[in-house]
């Protein structure tokens, strides 16, 4: 694939996280003629009903209608045969089989690198990403590992872009954390699970490793109603860790 070559005339991205929307747009921008963004599964169905796409990248967990249900509607009701590739923030046992049963053609794990995108383009399939070794854009602060490598792999490492992405992340995550605290206090485990999953998805681009792992743990605990008496304390720990990460990131952008 040559640089600047348009491979897909049109792509639909179904993704509810604003920071992941930007990441995916920039990852695919040089090889796509047009990119449409759906913020939930219901919107994805409407986009697929009104437009023809070369490929659809479908987040699995979204509000209103998840990626599985949206794919089934697109396949069974609309009769669309466009390749649909699931995009997930974590690989679970049996996930690939579930994606195939819903009518998808494969899946990739966020955050995907440009190399994975190239493989996706050449095969119109999907592979799970492998963790890259630690690189210079990884930092350690108050017991946290803050990995900014993905921001620098998109070909746009200007200060303006890095600052805007970090500010978007911290602003959105602050709202998410506030919501998690409220839901934990209300013992609303179903909505807390969805909110923790959203947090985990946002953390796939600006990866605070310990925050990602804790969000995944809260997600799984709420999903299976396991040790629910411990969940509020985990949410409080998540809040503290986020504040520590935000302090570092605020300082980081003042120095670049």
Secondary structure, DSSP 8 states (H G I E B T S, - for coil): --TT---EEEEEEE---HHHHHHHHHHHGGGEEEEEEESSHHHHHHHHHH---SEEEEESS-SSS-HHHHHHIIIIIS---SEEEEEESS--TTHHHHHHHHT--EEEESS--HHHHHHHHHHSS----------TTEEEETTEEEE-GGGGSSS---HHHHHHHHHHHHHHHHHHHHHHHHHHHTT-HHHHHHHHHHHHHHTTTSEEHHHHHHHHHHHHHHHHT-SHHHHHHHHHHHHHHHHHHHHHHHHHHH--
